[in-house]
Amino acid sequence: MLEVRIGDFHGESHPPENARYNARLVLVHGLWTGAWLWRHFASFLAHRGWEVVAPDLRGRPQSRGARIARVTVSDYFADLTEILSADQSPAVVIGHGVGGLLALEAAASLPVRAAVALAPPLPGTVTEEFRRALRRGGGVFRRPLPPPDTLTPDAAIDAAQLQPDSPRVARALLAGELSPRRPLVPAAIVAGVRDPWVDAGALEEWAARLGAAFLSRDAAHYGLAARGFERQVDAIHRWIVSVLGSDLLKLTGTEDLDE
């Protein structure tokens, strides 16, 4: 893993062990987390031949400074737009949580190859447990939103790693204001059947509505950083190469897209 700068943004780059694909993967974190959340996930994909970068959006240490209490979803999407513009060719965007919402919006409005949204908190999918976490600021949406005290038992991260985030984003989620547009490129929504924060059945309905693929995994909300994450990332890898096909190959002659 290498630390990189993408304009004003800090990021973690995972070069491919043996480059096989001509599109870069951009991994977008969600609330309370940062680029560090993707390390195991990104390393797995780099081993499969992908060039992977996980940026820190504004308000994270070493990235563009911001008063986190004033940050909106539009601000985060502007960050992603700027980050993607640094690529010479369209990337594949994978996002988690609110990052998944950004990935779906990118699929509808930016020149990307494909998008994958893991546990995106779409309208009607947010559980009461997640709503309680989003209200931790006591309903005062002018102060930074504290992170949750605890995470699901299978998450291989510590709650102490989390940082305060935007109360304005929390308010938009609670109000169900963040409805995505229909993607213009291949898109997939990934749900964890044990996710206590985002309802898997409701996500399946959203996938059908958007014309997106639906991948259901035996995982909780932070399954990408949990034991057994390899099965989830492998399913995503296989979906990407199946929808983009041979045009995705960087090299020719010996590659097998099913690997």
PEVEN-V386317 format. One record per residue. N is the residue number from 1. RES is the residue in three letters. SS is DSSP state (alpha for helix, beta for strand, coil for the rest). OMEGA is omega in degrees with one decimal (999 if undefined). Layout:
BEGIN
<<N	RES	SS	OMEGA> <N	RES	SS	OMEGA>>
END
This chain:
BEGIN
<<1	MET	coil	179.1> <2	LEU	beta	172.5> <3	GLU	beta	-175.4> <4	VAL	beta	171.5> <5	ARG	beta	173.8> <6	ILE	beta	-172.4> <7	GLY	coil	179.6> <8	ASP	coil	-170.5> <9	PHE	beta	171.9> <10	HIS	beta	176.8> <11	GLY	beta	175.0> <12	GLU	beta	-178.0> <13	SER	beta	178.3> <14	HIS	beta	-179.2> <15	PRO	coil	179.6> <16	PRO	coil	176.6> <17	GLU	coil	177.1> <18	ASN	coil	-170.0> <19	ALA	coil	-178.6> <20	ARG	coil	-171.0> <21	TYR	beta	-174.6> <22	ASN	coil	174.3> <23	ALA	coil	176.5> <24	ARG	coil	173.6> <25	LEU	beta	175.9> <26	VAL	beta	-175.0> <27	LEU	beta	-171.5> <28	VAL	beta	-179.2> <29	HIS	coil	177.8> <30	GLY	coil	-177.4> <31	LEU	coil	170.4> <32	TRP	coil	-175.5> <33	THR	coil	179.4> <34	GLY	coil	-178.0> <35	ALA	alpha	-177.1> <36	TRP	alpha	-177.4> <37	LEU	alpha	-171.7> <38	TRP	alpha	-166.8> <39	ARG	alpha	179.7> <40	HIS	alpha	-179.8> <41	PHE	alpha	-177.4> <42	ALA	alpha	179.2> <43	SER	alpha	177.8> <44	PHE	alpha	-178.5> <45	LEU	alpha	176.9> <46	ALA	alpha	176.5> <47	HIS	alpha	178.5> <48	ARG	coil	176.3> <49	GLY	coil	179.9> <50	TRP	coil	164.6> <51	GLU	coil	-172.4> <52	VAL	beta	172.1> <53	VAL	beta	177.9> <54	ALA	beta	-178.8> <55	PRO	beta	168.2> <56	ASP	coil	177.1> <57	LEU	coil	-174.6> <58	ARG	coil	179.6> <59	GLY	coil	176.3> <60	ARG	coil	177.8> <61	PRO	coil	177.0> <62	GLN	coil	176.8> <63	SER	coil	-178.3> <64	ARG	coil	-179.6> <65	GLY	coil	179.2> <66	ALA	coil	169.2> <67	ARG	coil	-168.6> <68	ILE	alpha	-179.0> <69	ALA	alpha	-178.0> <70	ARG	alpha	-176.1> <71	VAL	coil	178.0> <72	THR	coil	174.7> <73	VAL	alpha	177.7> <74	SER	alpha	176.7> <75	ASP	alpha	179.1> <76	TYR	alpha	179.2> <77	PHE	alpha	175.1> <78	ALA	alpha	175.9> <79	ASP	alpha	-179.4> <80	LEU	alpha	178.6> <81	THR	alpha	179.7> <82	GLU	alpha	179.9> <83	ILE	alpha	-179.3> <84	LEU	alpha	-179.3> <85	SER	alpha	178.2> <86	ALA	coil	179.2> <87	ASP	coil	178.2> <88	GLN	coil	177.9> <89	SER	coil	-176.8> <90	PRO	coil	-179.0> <91	ALA	coil	167.4> <92	VAL	beta	-175.9> <93	VAL	beta	175.8> <94	ILE	beta	-178.2> <95	GLY	beta	178.2> <96	HIS	beta	179.5> <97	GLY	coil	176.4> <98	VAL	alpha	173.5> <99	GLY	alpha	175.1> <100	GLY	alpha	174.9> <101	LEU	alpha	178.0> <102	LEU	alpha	179.2> <103	ALA	alpha	178.8> <104	LEU	alpha	177.6> <105	GLU	alpha	175.7> <106	ALA	alpha	179.5> <107	ALA	alpha	-179.1> <108	ALA	alpha	-170.3> <109	SER	alpha	-177.2> <110	LEU	coil	179.3> <111	PRO	coil	177.2> <112	VAL	coil	-179.2> <113	ARG	coil	-177.9> <114	ALA	beta	-180.0> <115	ALA	beta	177.0> <116	VAL	beta	-179.9> <117	ALA	beta	176.9> <118	LEU	beta	175.9> <119	ALA	coil	179.6> <120	PRO	coil	-177.8> <121	PRO	coil	-179.5> <122	LEU	coil	178.4> <123	PRO	coil	179.9> <124	GLY	coil	-179.1> <125	THR	coil	-173.4> <126	VAL	beta	-178.1> <127	THR	coil	179.2> <128	GLU	alpha	178.1> <129	GLU	alpha	178.4> <130	PHE	alpha	178.5> <131	ARG	alpha	176.9> <132	ARG	alpha	178.1> <133	ALA	alpha	-179.0> <134	LEU	alpha	179.2> <135	ARG	coil	-173.7> <136	ARG	coil	177.1> <137	GLY	coil	179.1> <138	GLY	coil	-179.9> <139	GLY	coil	176.4> <140	VAL	coil	-171.5> <141	PHE	coil	175.3> <142	ARG	coil	-179.5> <143	ARG	coil	177.8> <144	PRO	coil	-178.7> <145	LEU	beta	-180.0> <146	PRO	coil	175.2> <147	PRO	coil	176.8> <148	PRO	coil	-179.8> <149	ASP	coil	-176.0> <150	THR	coil	176.4> <151	LEU	coil	178.6> <152	THR	coil	-172.7> <153	PRO	coil	-175.7> <154	ASP	coil	-179.4> <155	ALA	beta	-178.6> <156	ALA	coil	176.0> <157	ILE	coil	-178.7> <158	ASP	coil	179.2> <159	ALA	alpha	179.3> <160	ALA	alpha	178.3> <161	GLN	alpha	-175.0> <162	LEU	coil	-179.5> <163	GLN	coil	177.0> <164	PRO	coil	-178.5> <165	ASP	beta	-169.3> <166	SER	coil	174.6> <167	PRO	alpha	178.6> <168	ARG	alpha	175.5> <169	VAL	alpha	177.9> <170	ALA	alpha	-179.7> <171	ARG	alpha	178.7> <172	ALA	alpha	178.0> <173	LEU	alpha	-179.7> <174	LEU	alpha	-179.3> <175	ALA	coil	-179.4> <176	GLY	coil	-174.2> <177	GLU	coil	-168.0> <178	LEU	coil	179.0> <179	SER	coil	-179.3> <180	PRO	coil	171.8> <181	ARG	coil	-178.7> <182	ARG	coil	-178.4> <183	PRO	coil	176.8> <184	LEU	coil	178.0> <185	VAL	coil	178.7> <186	PRO	beta	-179.1> <187	ALA	beta	177.9> <188	ALA	beta	173.4> <189	ILE	beta	-177.1> <190	VAL	beta	-179.1> <191	ALA	beta	172.7> <192	GLY	beta	-176.0> <193	VAL	coil	177.5> <194	ARG	coil	-179.3> <195	ASP	coil	-179.8> <196	PRO	coil	-174.7> <197	TRP	coil	-176.4> <198	VAL	beta	-172.7> <199	ASP	coil	-176.3> <200	ALA	alpha	179.8> <201	GLY	alpha	178.4> <202	ALA	alpha	176.6> <203	LEU	alpha	177.7> <204	GLU	alpha	176.7> <205	GLU	alpha	177.5> <206	TRP	alpha	179.2> <207	ALA	alpha	178.5> <208	ALA	alpha	-179.2> <209	ARG	alpha	-176.5> <210	LEU	alpha	-175.2> <211	GLY	coil	-179.3> <212	ALA	coil	172.2> <213	ALA	beta	178.0> <214	PHE	beta	178.4> <215	LEU	beta	-179.9> <216	SER	beta	-177.6> <217	ARG	beta	175.9> <218	ASP	coil	-174.8> <219	ALA	coil	173.5> <220	ALA	coil	-171.6> <221	HIS	coil	-179.4> <222	TYR	coil	-178.9> <223	GLY	alpha	179.9> <224	LEU	alpha	178.2> <225	ALA	alpha	-175.4> <226	ALA	beta	175.1> <227	ARG	coil	-178.3> <228	GLY	coil	-179.3> <229	PHE	alpha	-176.2> <230	GLU	alpha	-179.3> <231	ARG	alpha	179.5> <232	GLN	alpha	-177.7> <233	VAL	alpha	177.8> <234	ASP	alpha	177.9> <235	ALA	alpha	178.8> <236	ILE	alpha	176.9> <237	HIS	alpha	-177.6> <238	ARG	alpha	177.8> <239	TRP	alpha	-178.6> <240	ILE	alpha	-177.0> <241	VAL	alpha	178.9> <242	SER	alpha	-177.5> <243	VAL	alpha	-179.8> <244	LEU	alpha	170.2> <245	GLY	alpha	-171.8> <246	SER	alpha	177.7> <247	ASP	alpha	-178.0> <248	LEU	alpha	-173.1> <249	LEU	beta	177.2> <250	LYS	coil	-178.2> <251	LEU	coil	-179.4> <252	THR	coil	170.0> <253	GLY	coil	-173.6> <254	THR	coil	-173.5> <255	GLU	coil	175.6> <256	ASP	coil	-176.2> <257	LEU	coil	-178.7> <258	ASP	coil	-177.6> <259	GLU	coil	999>>
END
